[in-house]
Amino acid sequence: MAIQARIRELGFRHESLDRAIQEEASRPAADEMRLRELKRRKLRLKEEMESLRASLH
């Protein structure tokens, strides 16, 4: 059960990063370095969620 809670938590953070990426990208002068960092963090969360899901099976 703890693993599923962690996956949910990571999912919420992943969605939050997705919103931050969309917000930054919609700015007229988007900060490319910030976008890269946000995308990198989002990818790490996705990888961690996939790893946790795999450990459930």
mmCIF file of the N, C-alpha and C atoms, coordinates in Angstrom:
data_MODEL
# 
_entry.id   MODEL 
# 
loop_
_atom_site.group_PDB 
_atom_site.id 
_atom_site.type_symbol 
_atom_site.label_atom_id 
_atom_site.label_alt_id 
_atom_site.label_comp_id 
_atom_site.label_asym_id 
_atom_site.label_entity_id 
_atom_site.label_seq_id 
_atom_site.pdbx_PDB_ins_code 
_atom_site.Cartn_x 
_atom_site.Cartn_y 
_atom_site.Cartn_z 
_atom_site.occupancy 
_atom_site.B_iso_or_equiv 
_atom_site.pdbx_formal_charge 
_atom_site.auth_seq_id 
_atom_site.auth_comp_id 
_atom_site.auth_asym_id 
_atom_site.auth_atom_id 
_atom_site.pdbx_PDB_model_num 
ATOM 1   N N  . MET A 1 1  ? 0.819  -1.190 0.000   1.00 0.00 ? 1  MET A N  1 
ATOM 2   C CA . MET A 1 1  ? 0.000  0.000  0.000   1.00 0.00 ? 1  MET A CA 1 
ATOM 3   C C  . MET A 1 1  ? 0.864  1.256  0.000   1.00 0.00 ? 1  MET A C  1 
ATOM 4   N N  . ALA A 1 2  ? 1.979  1.253  0.680   1.00 0.00 ? 2  ALA A N  1 
ATOM 5   C CA . ALA A 1 2  ? 2.857  2.422  0.750   1.00 0.00 ? 2  ALA A CA 1 
ATOM 6   C C  . ALA A 1 2  ? 3.407  2.773  -0.629  1.00 0.00 ? 2  ALA A C  1 
ATOM 7   N N  . ILE A 1 3  ? 3.677  1.757  -1.434  1.00 0.00 ? 3  ILE A N  1 
ATOM 8   C CA . ILE A 1 3  ? 4.201  2.007  -2.777  1.00 0.00 ? 3  ILE A CA 1 
ATOM 9   C C  . ILE A 1 3  ? 3.147  2.731  -3.623  1.00 0.00 ? 3  ILE A C  1 
ATOM 10  N N  . GLN A 1 4  ? 1.898  2.302  -3.507  1.00 0.00 ? 4  GLN A N  1 
ATOM 11  C CA . GLN A 1 4  ? 0.837  2.958  -4.272  1.00 0.00 ? 4  GLN A CA 1 
ATOM 12  C C  . GLN A 1 4  ? 0.661  4.407  -3.840  1.00 0.00 ? 4  GLN A C  1 
ATOM 13  N N  . ALA A 1 5  ? 0.789  4.676  -2.556  1.00 0.00 ? 5  ALA A N  1 
ATOM 14  C CA . ALA A 1 5  ? 0.693  6.052  -2.057  1.00 0.00 ? 5  ALA A CA 1 
ATOM 15  C C  . ALA A 1 5  ? 1.840  6.891  -2.627  1.00 0.00 ? 5  ALA A C  1 
ATOM 16  N N  . ARG A 1 6  ? 3.018  6.311  -2.679  1.00 0.00 ? 6  ARG A N  1 
ATOM 17  C CA . ARG A 1 6  ? 4.184  7.019  -3.238  1.00 0.00 ? 6  ARG A CA 1 
ATOM 18  C C  . ARG A 1 6  ? 3.965  7.303  -4.724  1.00 0.00 ? 6  ARG A C  1 
ATOM 19  N N  . ILE A 1 7  ? 3.414  6.336  -5.446  1.00 0.00 ? 7  ILE A N  1 
ATOM 20  C CA . ILE A 1 7  ? 3.140  6.533  -6.870  1.00 0.00 ? 7  ILE A CA 1 
ATOM 21  C C  . ILE A 1 7  ? 2.144  7.676  -7.060  1.00 0.00 ? 7  ILE A C  1 
ATOM 22  N N  . ARG A 1 8  ? 1.096  7.711  -6.217  1.00 0.00 ? 8  ARG A N  1 
ATOM 23  C CA . ARG A 1 8  ? 0.119  8.808  -6.302  1.00 0.00 ? 8  ARG A CA 1 
ATOM 24  C C  . ARG A 1 8  ? 0.780  10.156 -6.026  1.00 0.00 ? 8  ARG A C  1 
ATOM 25  N N  . GLU A 1 9  ? 1.614  10.198 -4.997  1.00 0.00 ? 9  GLU A N  1 
ATOM 26  C CA . GLU A 1 9  ? 2.309  11.439 -4.651  1.00 0.00 ? 9  GLU A CA 1 
ATOM 27  C C  . GLU A 1 9  ? 3.179  11.908 -5.821  1.00 0.00 ? 9  GLU A C  1 
ATOM 28  N N  . LEU A 1 10 ? 3.913  10.973 -6.394  1.00 0.00 ? 10 LEU A N  1 
ATOM 29  C CA . LEU A 1 10 ? 4.760  11.316 -7.537  1.00 0.00 ? 10 LEU A CA 1 
ATOM 30  C C  . LEU A 1 10 ? 3.910  11.779 -8.725  1.00 0.00 ? 10 LEU A C  1 
ATOM 31  N N  . GLY A 1 11 ? 2.751  11.160 -8.893  1.00 0.00 ? 11 GLY A N  1 
ATOM 32  C CA . GLY A 1 11 ? 1.845  11.553 -9.966  1.00 0.00 ? 11 GLY A CA 1 
ATOM 33  C C  . GLY A 1 11 ? 1.367  12.987 -9.805  1.00 0.00 ? 11 GLY A C  1 
ATOM 34  N N  . PHE A 1 12 ? 1.062  13.377 -8.568  1.00 0.00 ? 12 PHE A N  1 
ATOM 35  C CA . PHE A 1 12 ? 0.648  14.761 -8.315  1.00 0.00 ? 12 PHE A CA 1 
ATOM 36  C C  . PHE A 1 12 ? 1.788  15.730 -8.624  1.00 0.00 ? 12 PHE A C  1 
ATOM 37  N N  . ARG A 1 13 ? 2.986  15.366 -8.216  1.00 0.00 ? 13 ARG A N  1 
ATOM 38  C CA . ARG A 1 13 ? 4.146  16.226 -8.498  1.00 0.00 ? 13 ARG A CA 1 
ATOM 39  C C  . ARG A 1 13 ? 4.411  16.294 -9.998  1.00 0.00 ? 13 ARG A C  1 
ATOM 40  N N  . HIS A 1 14 ? 4.228  15.173 -10.693 1.00 0.00 ? 14 HIS A N  1 
ATOM 41  C CA . HIS A 1 14 ? 4.412  15.113 -12.143 1.00 0.00 ? 14 HIS A CA 1 
ATOM 42  C C  . HIS A 1 14 ? 3.432  16.060 -12.834 1.00 0.00 ? 14 HIS A C  1 
ATOM 43  N N  . GLU A 1 15 ? 2.166  16.040 -12.409 1.00 0.00 ? 15 GLU A N  1 
ATOM 44  C CA . GLU A 1 15 ? 1.155  16.931 -12.976 1.00 0.00 ? 15 GLU A CA 1 
ATOM 45  C C  . GLU A 1 15 ? 1.484  18.395 -12.683 1.00 0.00 ? 15 GLU A C  1 
ATOM 46  N N  . SER A 1 16 ? 1.982  18.658 -11.496 1.00 0.00 ? 16 SER A N  1 
ATOM 47  C CA . SER A 1 16 ? 2.354  20.021 -11.123 1.00 0.00 ? 16 SER A CA 1 
ATOM 48  C C  . SER A 1 16 ? 3.485  20.528 -12.014 1.00 0.00 ? 16 SER A C  1 
ATOM 49  N N  . LEU A 1 17 ? 4.462  19.678 -12.262 1.00 0.00 ? 17 LEU A N  1 
ATOM 50  C CA . LEU A 1 17 ? 5.562  20.059 -13.150 1.00 0.00 ? 17 LEU A CA 1 
ATOM 51  C C  . LEU A 1 17 ? 5.054  20.274 -14.570 1.00 0.00 ? 17 LEU A C  1 
ATOM 52  N N  . ASP A 1 18 ? 4.116  19.460 -14.998 1.00 0.00 ? 18 ASP A N  1 
ATOM 53  C CA . ASP A 1 18 ? 3.545  19.612 -16.335 1.00 0.00 ? 18 ASP A CA 1 
ATOM 54  C C  . ASP A 1 18 ? 2.891  20.987 -16.473 1.00 0.00 ? 18 ASP A C  1 
ATOM 55  N N  . ARG A 1 19 ? 2.146  21.393 -15.443 1.00 0.00 ? 19 ARG A N  1 
ATOM 56  C CA . ARG A 1 19 ? 1.519  22.720 -15.468 1.00 0.00 ? 19 ARG A CA 1 
ATOM 57  C C  . ARG A 1 19 ? 2.578  23.823 -15.492 1.00 0.00 ? 19 ARG A C  1 
ATOM 58  N N  . ALA A 1 20 ? 3.639  23.662 -14.713 1.00 0.00 ? 20 ALA A N  1 
ATOM 59  C CA . ALA A 1 20 ? 4.708  24.657 -14.674 1.00 0.00 ? 20 ALA A CA 1 
ATOM 60  C C  . ALA A 1 20 ? 5.395  24.768 -16.030 1.00 0.00 ? 20 ALA A C  1 
ATOM 61  N N  . ILE A 1 21 ? 5.575  23.627 -16.697 1.00 0.00 ? 21 ILE A N  1 
ATOM 62  C CA . ILE A 1 21 ? 6.187  23.617 -18.029 1.00 0.00 ? 21 ILE A CA 1 
ATOM 63  C C  . ILE A 1 21 ? 5.290  24.350 -19.018 1.00 0.00 ? 21 ILE A C  1 
ATOM 64  N N  . GLN A 1 22 ? 4.000  24.055 -18.989 1.00 0.00 ? 22 GLN A N  1 
ATOM 65  C CA . GLN A 1 22 ? 3.065  24.722 -19.898 1.00 0.00 ? 22 GLN A CA 1 
ATOM 66  C C  . GLN A 1 22 ? 3.037  26.222 -19.648 1.00 0.00 ? 22 GLN A C  1 
ATOM 67  N N  . GLU A 1 23 ? 3.042  26.597 -18.368 1.00 0.00 ? 23 GLU A N  1 
ATOM 68  C CA . GLU A 1 23 ? 3.021  28.016 -18.009 1.00 0.00 ? 23 GLU A CA 1 
ATOM 69  C C  . GLU A 1 23 ? 4.276  28.722 -18.521 1.00 0.00 ? 23 GLU A C  1 
ATOM 70  N N  . GLU A 1 24 ? 5.429  28.127 -18.287 1.00 0.00 ? 24 GLU A N  1 
ATOM 71  C CA . GLU A 1 24 ? 6.694  28.733 -18.726 1.00 0.00 ? 24 GLU A CA 1 
ATOM 72  C C  . GLU A 1 24 ? 6.760  28.814 -20.249 1.00 0.00 ? 24 GLU A C  1 
ATOM 73  N N  . ALA A 1 25 ? 6.339  27.751 -20.910 1.00 0.00 ? 25 ALA A N  1 
ATOM 74  C CA . ALA A 1 25 ? 6.399  27.712 -22.373 1.00 0.00 ? 25 ALA A CA 1 
ATOM 75  C C  . ALA A 1 25 ? 5.463  28.740 -23.005 1.00 0.00 ? 25 ALA A C  1 
ATOM 76  N N  . SER A 1 26 ? 4.412  29.113 -22.317 1.00 0.00 ? 26 SER A N  1 
ATOM 77  C CA . SER A 1 26 ? 3.449  30.060 -22.891 1.00 0.00 ? 26 SER A CA 1 
ATOM 78  C C  . SER A 1 26 ? 3.901  31.513 -22.747 1.00 0.00 ? 26 SER A C  1 
ATOM 79  N N  . ARG A 1 27 ? 4.950  31.744 -21.995 1.00 0.00 ? 27 ARG A N  1 
ATOM 80  C CA . ARG A 1 27 ? 5.461  33.105 -21.834 1.00 0.00 ? 27 ARG A CA 1 
ATOM 81  C C  . ARG A 1 27 ? 6.116  33.565 -23.137 1.00 0.00 ? 27 ARG A C  1 
ATOM 82  N N  . PRO A 1 28 ? 6.013  34.844 -23.422 1.00 0.00 ? 28 PRO A N  1 
ATOM 83  C CA . PRO A 1 28 ? 6.644  35.359 -24.654 1.00 0.00 ? 28 PRO A CA 1 
ATOM 84  C C  . PRO A 1 28 ? 8.152  35.122 -24.700 1.00 0.00 ? 28 PRO A C  1 
ATOM 85  N N  . ALA A 1 29 ? 8.819  35.267 -23.572 1.00 0.00 ? 29 ALA A N  1 
ATOM 86  C CA . ALA A 1 29 ? 10.268 35.044 -23.520 1.00 0.00 ? 29 ALA A CA 1 
ATOM 87  C C  . ALA A 1 29 ? 10.544 33.908 -22.537 1.00 0.00 ? 29 ALA A C  1 
ATOM 88  N N  . ALA A 1 30 ? 10.153 32.717 -22.908 1.00 0.00 ? 30 ALA A N  1 
ATOM 89  C CA . ALA A 1 30 ? 10.313 31.548 -22.036 1.00 0.00 ? 30 ALA A CA 1 
ATOM 90  C C  . ALA A 1 30 ? 11.791 31.322 -21.710 1.00 0.00 ? 30 ALA A C  1 
ATOM 91  N N  . ASP A 1 31 ? 12.046 30.955 -20.479 1.00 0.00 ? 31 ASP A N  1 
ATOM 92  C CA . ASP A 1 31 ? 13.396 30.662 -20.014 1.00 0.00 ? 31 ASP A CA 1 
ATOM 93  C C  . ASP A 1 31 ? 13.717 29.209 -20.382 1.00 0.00 ? 31 ASP A C  1 
ATOM 94  N N  . GLU A 1 32 ? 14.546 29.051 -21.407 1.00 0.00 ? 32 GLU A N  1 
ATOM 95  C CA . GLU A 1 32 ? 14.854 27.706 -21.919 1.00 0.00 ? 32 GLU A CA 1 
ATOM 96  C C  . GLU A 1 32 ? 15.569 26.840 -20.881 1.00 0.00 ? 32 GLU A C  1 
ATOM 97  N N  . MET A 1 33 ? 16.410 27.448 -20.078 1.00 0.00 ? 33 MET A N  1 
ATOM 98  C CA . MET A 1 33 ? 17.113 26.665 -19.050 1.00 0.00 ? 33 MET A CA 1 
ATOM 99  C C  . MET A 1 33 ? 16.115 26.162 -18.015 1.00 0.00 ? 33 MET A C  1 
ATOM 100 N N  . ARG A 1 34 ? 15.179 27.001 -17.618 1.00 0.00 ? 34 ARG A N  1 
ATOM 101 C CA . ARG A 1 34 ? 14.148 26.586 -16.655 1.00 0.00 ? 34 ARG A CA 1 
ATOM 102 C C  . ARG A 1 34 ? 13.289 25.477 -17.255 1.00 0.00 ? 34 ARG A C  1 
ATOM 103 N N  . LEU A 1 35 ? 12.926 25.625 -18.526 1.00 0.00 ? 35 LEU A N  1 
ATOM 104 C CA . LEU A 1 35 ? 12.124 24.584 -19.185 1.00 0.00 ? 35 LEU A CA 1 
ATOM 105 C C  . LEU A 1 35 ? 12.863 23.250 -19.194 1.00 0.00 ? 35 LEU A C  1 
ATOM 106 N N  . ARG A 1 36 ? 14.141 23.287 -19.533 1.00 0.00 ? 36 ARG A N  1 
ATOM 107 C CA . ARG A 1 36 ? 14.934 22.043 -19.553 1.00 0.00 ? 36 ARG A CA 1 
ATOM 108 C C  . ARG A 1 36 ? 14.971 21.393 -18.180 1.00 0.00 ? 36 ARG A C  1 
ATOM 109 N N  . GLU A 1 37 ? 15.179 22.209 -17.136 1.00 0.00 ? 37 GLU A N  1 
ATOM 110 C CA . GLU A 1 37 ? 15.238 21.665 -15.774 1.00 0.00 ? 37 GLU A CA 1 
ATOM 111 C C  . GLU A 1 37 ? 13.891 21.084 -15.354 1.00 0.00 ? 37 GLU A C  1 
ATOM 112 N N  . LEU A 1 38 ? 12.809 21.783 -15.653 1.00 0.00 ? 38 LEU A N  1 
ATOM 113 C CA . LEU A 1 38 ? 11.475 21.272 -15.315 1.00 0.00 ? 38 LEU A CA 1 
ATOM 114 C C  . LEU A 1 38 ? 11.206 19.950 -16.039 1.00 0.00 ? 38 LEU A C  1 
ATOM 115 N N  . LYS A 1 39 ? 11.559 19.888 -17.310 1.00 0.00 ? 39 LYS A N  1 
ATOM 116 C CA . LYS A 1 39 ? 11.344 18.657 -18.084 1.00 0.00 ? 39 LYS A CA 1 
ATOM 117 C C  . LYS A 1 39 ? 12.201 17.519 -17.551 1.00 0.00 ? 39 LYS A C  1 
ATOM 118 N N  . ARG A 1 40 ? 13.426 17.836 -17.144 1.00 0.00 ? 40 ARG A N  1 
ATOM 119 C CA . ARG A 1 40 ? 14.319 16.815 -16.580 1.00 0.00 ? 40 ARG A CA 1 
ATOM 120 C C  . ARG A 1 40 ? 13.731 16.261 -15.280 1.00 0.00 ? 40 ARG A C  1 
ATOM 121 N N  . ARG A 1 41 ? 13.225 17.162 -14.425 1.00 0.00 ? 41 ARG A N  1 
ATOM 122 C CA . ARG A 1 41 ? 12.615 16.720 -13.165 1.00 0.00 ? 41 ARG A CA 1 
ATOM 123 C C  . ARG A 1 41 ? 11.365 15.879 -13.428 1.00 0.00 ? 41 ARG A C  1 
ATOM 124 N N  . LYS A 1 42 ? 10.569 16.296 -14.406 1.00 0.00 ? 42 LYS A N  1 
ATOM 125 C CA . LYS A 1 42 ? 9.354  15.555 -14.746 1.00 0.00 ? 42 LYS A CA 1 
ATOM 126 C C  . LYS A 1 42 ? 9.714  14.146 -15.236 1.00 0.00 ? 42 LYS A C  1 
ATOM 127 N N  . LEU A 1 43 ? 10.738 14.045 -16.055 1.00 0.00 ? 43 LEU A N  1 
ATOM 128 C CA . LEU A 1 43 ? 11.167 12.738 -16.562 1.00 0.00 ? 43 LEU A CA 1 
ATOM 129 C C  . LEU A 1 43 ? 11.655 11.842 -15.423 1.00 0.00 ? 43 LEU A C  1 
ATOM 130 N N  . ARG A 1 44 ? 12.406 12.412 -14.475 1.00 0.00 ? 44 ARG A N  1 
ATOM 131 C CA . ARG A 1 44 ? 12.875 11.606 -13.333 1.00 0.00 ? 44 ARG A CA 1 
ATOM 132 C C  . ARG A 1 44 ? 11.695 11.067 -12.523 1.00 0.00 ? 44 ARG A C  1 
ATOM 133 N N  . LEU A 1 45 ? 10.665 11.902 -12.338 1.00 0.00 ? 45 LEU A N  1 
ATOM 134 C CA . LEU A 1 45 ? 9.482  11.438 -11.622 1.00 0.00 ? 45 LEU A CA 1 
ATOM 135 C C  . LEU A 1 45 ? 8.798  10.307 -12.377 1.00 0.00 ? 45 LEU A C  1 
ATOM 136 N N  . LYS A 1 46 ? 8.676  10.472 -13.685 1.00 0.00 ? 46 LYS A N  1 
ATOM 137 C CA . LYS A 1 46 ? 8.043  9.432  -14.505 1.00 0.00 ? 46 LYS A CA 1 
ATOM 138 C C  . LYS A 1 46 ? 8.817  8.118  -14.399 1.00 0.00 ? 46 LYS A C  1 
ATOM 139 N N  . GLU A 1 47 ? 10.137 8.205  -14.475 1.00 0.00 ? 47 GLU A N  1 
ATOM 140 C CA . GLU A 1 47 ? 10.958 7.000  -14.372 1.00 0.00 ? 47 GLU A CA 1 
ATOM 141 C C  . GLU A 1 47 ? 10.798 6.335  -13.010 1.00 0.00 ? 47 GLU A C  1 
ATOM 142 N N  . GLU A 1 48 ? 10.738 7.142  -11.959 1.00 0.00 ? 48 GLU A N  1 
ATOM 143 C CA . GLU A 1 48 ? 10.568 6.582  -10.613 1.00 0.00 ? 48 GLU A CA 1 
ATOM 144 C C  . GLU A 1 48 ? 9.201  5.909  -10.476 1.00 0.00 ? 48 GLU A C  1 
ATOM 145 N N  . MET A 1 49 ? 8.156  6.553  -11.036 1.00 0.00 ? 49 MET A N  1 
ATOM 146 C CA . MET A 1 49 ? 6.821  5.947  -10.977 1.00 0.00 ? 49 MET A CA 1 
ATOM 147 C C  . MET A 1 49 ? 6.793  4.622  -11.727 1.00 0.00 ? 49 MET A C  1 
ATOM 148 N N  . GLU A 1 50 ? 7.416  4.576  -12.902 1.00 0.00 ? 50 GLU A N  1 
ATOM 149 C CA . GLU A 1 50 ? 7.449  3.340  -13.686 1.00 0.00 ? 50 GLU A CA 1 
ATOM 150 C C  . GLU A 1 50 ? 8.196  2.248  -12.943 1.00 0.00 ? 50 GLU A C  1 
ATOM 151 N N  . SER A 1 51 ? 9.278  2.612  -12.295 1.00 0.00 ? 51 SER A N  1 
ATOM 152 C CA . SER A 1 51 ? 10.060 1.644  -11.534 1.00 0.00 ? 51 SER A CA 1 
ATOM 153 C C  . SER A 1 51 ? 9.231  1.073  -10.380 1.00 0.00 ? 51 SER A C  1 
ATOM 154 N N  . LEU A 1 52 ? 8.527  1.944  -9.679  1.00 0.00 ? 52 LEU A N  1 
ATOM 155 C CA . LEU A 1 52 ? 7.687  1.499  -8.569  1.00 0.00 ? 52 LEU A CA 1 
ATOM 156 C C  . LEU A 1 52 ? 6.560  0.601  -9.063  1.00 0.00 ? 52 LEU A C  1 
ATOM 157 N N  . ARG A 1 53 ? 5.952  0.984  -10.184 1.00 0.00 ? 53 ARG A N  1 
ATOM 158 C CA . ARG A 1 53 ? 4.863  0.161  -10.746 1.00 0.00 ? 53 ARG A CA 1 
ATOM 159 C C  . ARG A 1 53 ? 5.388  -1.219 -11.124 1.00 0.00 ? 53 ARG A C  1 
ATOM 160 N N  . ALA A 1 54 ? 6.582  -1.264 -11.683 1.00 0.00 ? 54 ALA A N  1 
ATOM 161 C CA . ALA A 1 54 ? 7.177  -2.542 -12.082 1.00 0.00 ? 54 ALA A CA 1 
ATOM 162 C C  . ALA A 1 54 ? 7.441  -3.425 -10.852 1.00 0.00 ? 54 ALA A C  1 
ATOM 163 N N  . SER A 1 55 ? 7.783  -2.795 -9.742  1.00 0.00 ? 55 SER A N  1 
ATOM 164 C CA . SER A 1 55 ? 8.072  -3.576 -8.530  1.00 0.00 ? 55 SER A CA 1 
ATOM 165 C C  . SER A 1 55 ? 6.811  -4.170 -7.925  1.00 0.00 ? 55 SER A C  1 
ATOM 166 N N  . LEU A 1 56 ? 5.656  -3.661 -8.308  1.00 0.00 ? 56 LEU A N  1 
ATOM 167 C CA . LEU A 1 56 ? 4.389  -4.205 -7.810  1.00 0.00 ? 56 LEU A CA 1 
ATOM 168 C C  . LEU A 1 56 ? 4.035  -5.528 -8.491  1.00 0.00 ? 56 LEU A C  1 
ATOM 169 N N  . HIS A 1 57 ? 4.623  -5.768 -9.654  1.00 0.00 ? 57 HIS A N  1 
ATOM 170 C CA . HIS A 1 57 ? 4.255  -6.975 -10.430 1.00 0.00 ? 57 HIS A CA 1 
ATOM 171 C C  . HIS A 1 57 ? 5.259  -8.076 -10.273 1.00 0.00 ? 57 HIS A C  1 
# 
